[in-house]
Amino acid sequence: MLKSAALLTCLTLLLGGCASKGQGQVDPQGYRAEGQASYYGARHHGNKTASGERFDQNALTAAHRSLPFGSQVQVTNLRNNKIVVVRINDRGPYAKQRIIDLSQKAAEQLGMLRDGVVPVRIEQLRH
């Protein structure tokens, strides 16, 4: 009985360690920053991004000044702790006090549509 309980405990711990929230895995050596995020949507929908692809307000994408195109970052809204993973496909934001511009879909998932600008944490994910 004791042996079974110990085995069950070990198995639970092992499987729990493998569990993922579907958010990807933060790269401890990767980019990390805190600052203000904004979003862009309808008026930019369909325009070319700096990466050459068309901006889709319904995709989980973002603009960042320096991260390589294709980078995936986890963005956390520091007001409500909601998280979204986005792919960098554009350059910006051009407002100096902001560190990332999100697609409207990403902003929706972060619960920031009403506020427009919120404090966030950005963490680069492993490839």
Beta strands, then each sheet from edge to edge (+ up, - down):
strand 1: 32-40
strand 2: 61-63
strand 3: 72-77
strand 4: 83-90
strand 5: 98-103
strand 6: 118-124
sheet 1: 1+ 5+ 2- 4- 3+ 6- 1+
end
